[in-house]
Structure formats: C-alpha cells, structure tokens
Amino acid sequence: MVRLVESGGGSVQPGTSLRLSCTYSGYIYSSDHMAWFRQAPGKEREGVAAINTDDDHIAYPDSVKGRFTISRDYPKNTLYLEMNSLKPEDTAMYYCATRLYLGARDTLSPRAYVYWGQGTQVTVSS
C-alpha cells in the first residue's frame, strides 16, 4: 500500500520561504513520477512541480518557475518542495502525488496521478 504524508506547511509573510516535505512508503519506485499540487478555496487543483529523476524530468508552471524547487531524497523516502519569495496567491492546500496512470502525459495534471497525500496548508499573508 502506498502512503504519502505531507508536512511543513504554515503561516508566513510575503517574501519569505518555506520547505514542504512529503514522506512516502510502500511500493514507490525510482521510475515513478512525483509531484506537488495545490488547491485554493474555490479553485481547481493545479500542479506546481513534477519530477522524475530516472529520465531527468522536472516541470514547473510559469506561476512558480524560478521560485519553487522540487527534489527527491531516495534514502529518506522524502519529496521536497522549496518555496521562495512567497506571495499571497501561493496560499493553498498543498498535496503530493505519485505514479502516473498508464498513458498519462501531462505530469502537472492532477488527473494523471494515482496516489495522493492528505495535504498541508500554506498561508501567505502580512
């Protein structure tokens, strides 16, 4: 059974940084894509970072490119999201996900992923 547990969320001021962690367990392989998504109230879930180190794939949408960095620590079974220069519009529940459905191509699409964590809240306000 695959299990994903996010942590590291909190309330911060604009311009500051935060690092989210997603600890995973179960049958997750190095070949699996992993990703971070976020969902603000009343909005659709959107991908903010995806990674697959086996094929050197990393993807970010323009909204976070240059500010967010995704990484994966295999010995620690942990996925990270380093978020810098945070903005109020980054406020959302953040989720990690893994394993693409067969045939899925868009690694930033929430419809592409099989397994999900429960999320961690990030609030950016002054």
Stockholm file with secondary structure:
# STOCKHOLM 1.0

chainA/1-126         MVRLVESGGGSVQPGTSLRLSCTYSGYIYSSDHMAWFRQAPGKEREGVAAINTDDDHIAYPDSVKGRFTISRDYPKNTLYLEMNSLKPEDTAMYYCATRLYLGARDTLSPRAYVYWGQGTQVTVSS
#=GR chainA/1-126 SS CCEEEEECCEEECTTCCEEEEEEEESSCCTTSCEEEEEECTTSCCEEEEEEEGGGTEEECCTTTTTTEEEEEETTTTEEEEEECSCCGGGCEEEEEEEEECTTCCCTTCGGGEEEECCCEEEEECC
#=GC SS_cons         CCEEEEECCEEECTTCCEEEEEEEESSCCTTSCEEEEEECTTSCCEEEEEEEGGGTEEECCTTTTTTEEEEEETTTTEEEEEECSCCGGGCEEEEEEEEECTTCCCTTCGGGEEEECCCEEEEECC
//
